[in-house]
Amino acid sequence: MAFDDKVDNKAEEVGGKVKEGVGKATDDERLEAEGKADQRASNLKQAGEKIKDVFKS
């Protein structure tokens, strides 16, 4: 996994956590759901990159 991909994916995950927290704090279910979706997308990307790394070895 390239370092910049790791940083991008982690930033997306953190952004999702922030959105989720703001959504909970403001009782905005849509924003909370967006945050959770961002986190899931980031986790899937990270898993995909790890699989690529395994096959590169």
N, C-alpha and C positions, 0 to 999 in steps of 0.2 A: 504494500500500500504506500503510495507516495505521500510524503509528509504534508503537502498542500491539500491533498484529499482528506487526510485525517483532520486537519485544522478546519476545513470547510464543513465536514460532517459533524464535528464536535460543536462548531459554531451554530449549525442548524439545530442540533439537539438542545443546546443551551437556550437558543432563541425560542424554541418550542416550550421549554420549561418556564421561561419568562411569560410567554403568552398565556400558558395554562394558569400560572399564578395570578396574573392580572385579571384573567377571566373569572377566576374564583373570587378574587377580592371585589370585583365590580359586579358580580353576579351576572356575567355575560357568558351564557352557555356556548354561543357560537365561537367566541374567542378562545374559550377553554378547549373546545373540541378541535379548533385549528392548531392549538399548541400541542395537543396530544397527537394529532396527525403528523405534525412536523417531527415530533420525536420518533414516531414509528418509521417515518420515511428515512430519517437519519440512521436509525438502527438497522434498517434493511440495507442501506448503502454500505454501512460499515461491515455488515455480514458478507455482502457481495465482494467487497475488497479483500476480506480475509480469505474467502474461497479462492480468489484470484492468486493471492500470495501462496496458498498451499500448492496450486498447480504450477507455479513458477519454480518451485523448489526442485 
